[in-house]
Amino acid sequence: MESETGKRDVKERTFLGGIRSVLLVGVGALALGADEVEAVVRKLVERGELAEDEGRDLVKDILERRKRVVETSTEHLSEEVEKRMESVLQRMNLPSRADIDALKQQVAELSNRVETLREAQEHTQDES
């Protein structure tokens, strides 16, 4: 049989896990500013619903999660803007960056060929 202390530990872990899940997963927590998150957690600590070290860990977890969400969203937004710009350029029949880079490569290769031919021609003229 489980002791009373064991039951309380499981209940506290479950309660803490529930709070953590709600705050971490909830869109509201991600939208809150750092000061607001700290204030909510501070109230939970003051009411004895969280230990002080658990509160610090919870604030850290929430802020790290929010940072990752923002970074991921920013990357996704950047990719989406780039795709849409490519689409607009294609519809306007304007060359994309990849098209311009490919043309630059072709021009460089052609310049090298011309230079090689010019040197070969000069070498042939010198021999005659």
Buried (B, 14 or more C-beta within 10 A) or exposed (E): EEEEEEEEEEEBEEEBEEBBEEBBEEEEBBEBEEEEBBEBBBEBBEEEBBBEEBBBBBBEBBBEBBEEEEEEEEEEEEEEEEEEEEEEBEEEEEEEEEEEEEEEEEEEEEEEEEEEEEEEEEEEEEEE
